[in-house]
Amino acid sequence: MKADVILPAAGSSLRMKMQVAKQFQEVCGHPIMAYTIDAFHRLPWIRHIVLVVDPSHVNHTRCLMEKYAFQRVIICTGGHTRHRSIFCGVQALKNVCEASDVVLIHDAARPFVPEDIILKVSSAAQVNKAAGVTRPLVSTVIRGGETGMLVESLDRQIYRNSEMPQAFHYSVIADAYSKCSEYDLDFGTECLLLALKYADCSAYLVEGTDDLWKVTYQKDLYAMESIVKEKLTRLAVINACTLSSSWCTQVENKVLDWPFKMATAKHSPANTFLVFTDQWTQVQANLSQTTLEPTISSMAESLNSCRSSSKIFLVPFVIVLFVTSSENTSSTTIAGHKQAVPQAAEANGRNFSPKDKSQRKEAELVKNASLSDELSPHPNSSFSVSSSSSESSNPSAEKYTKFAREKVTSTSCDHSSQYEGTAEDVSDIVPGDSQSLSPNSHQRSACSSAVIKLKTSVTKALHDQPLTVIGVMIKDSQESLADKLLGLIWHRASYLDSQLLDWT
């Protein structure tokens, strides 16, 4: 299958009521016509794309084609009506096409045409010499008389909406336009009707999809923005926390219900990342010594794959979630009850007075066990949640066995250590890591510095391509976190780049 495409884009967009014609309006960083051209340009069997523009837009259009490296685009000037512009496009293919070659006609303001529809209508035209896409009527069509009174109503079961793209043998569409009247060129809108009327060729009708709508009014720009984000966002969740957290797993499970597609390493690389980390102090000091270091190369590889697979892509968006424990505590999970141990007091060695001395000793032992695990080498983090169980020995754990019956699990990235002992009222014992303190000015300063370091490292790996990195300080018990993150990703606010949000 080989085909050529004509995209009329010479209109002034009167219904849009904006100074810039709609085909040049930018949505998510790209002009509307770029989305449409890319839909055809990425198909290897499309030979040429004739872009018909207003004479005053030729230079600007040429610059856009160079920017996006659209190599198979032919730019020509159009007329003051749609049919006259299409006729100009047909004439531009005169020395390129043979009589039986298939020519597709589409609108530059219909950016979401699916590949299978392009193939179906092209194949139908190859067999039947003409083909068009249709959709069911949504609203009833009526006709009024000169007095403003109803005359007739059309049966929605019989009539259909004519959509784009449409496809023809070159000889059919060229013959139709060469024979049509001046009235047709000035007031006509339907190419299929010209082929039937002047080339005696009845078109085969292909059932279309909801993706074929046309950007017409200002409100359509907002609808298009939402659709672009939903279609192009490829999400990856990276859990780079050193301590296990069932809460992080719960958040990641909620992410699966979002309207975005999850990324795959090969066929659908990620352009949007949620990175969980509890190592903000280490990132501030030395990024290469944290579990975040391998994620940077993974992100860069994925983002570079996105850019190579399509001319149209979203600006990469990275949210780094600095996990701090709620109510001045960090978390080591113990099956059973819950107990809060103030970390600020523990870290400074003052104002710590548990009811039972054995509780204090238990807390210290669990702290040592957790920190011992945290200092052990961690496997590289990946796009999926990393949590598996494998037993390991620990001196602190052996001491702890005489204090607790229930299992205590402290997990480091891809491995965990289990301890057994006796205690009746012990539950969530807190490791005494100073990075788990409640958020304060020192923590915010450290996290802000970490965001800058991450942004610099990823940008360098991307060879200075645009990138948005946002830091968010969170507690490990925020039930509404998933909803807030969803809103942040929908917004993709570039003005928040390199900023730190405090959601604690």
Secondary structure, 3 states (H helix, E strand, C coil): CCEEEEEEECCCCHHHCCCCCHHHCEECCEEHHHHHHHHHHCCCCEEEEEEEECHHHHHHHHHHHHHCCCCCEEEEECCCCHHHHHHHHHHHCCCCCCCCCEEEECCCCCCCCCHHHHHHHHHHHHHHCEEEEEEECCCCCEEECCCCCEEEECCCCCCEEEEEEEEEEHHHHHHHHHHCCHHHHHHCCCHHHHHHHHCCCCCEEEECCHHHCCCCCHHHHHHHHHHHHHHHCEEEEEECCCCCCHHHHHHHHHHCCCCCEECECCCECCCEEEEEECCHHHHHHCHHHCCCHHHHHHHHHHHHHHHHHCCCCCCCEEEEEEEECHHHCCCEEECCCCCCCCHHHHHHCCCCCCCCHHHHHHHHHHHHHHHHHHCCCCCCCCCCCCCCCECCCCHHHHHHCCCCCCCEEEEECCEEEEECCCCCCCCCECCCCHHHCCCCHHHHHHHHHHHHHHHHHHHHHCCCCCCEEEEEEEECCCCCHHHHHHHHHHHCCHHHCCCEEECC
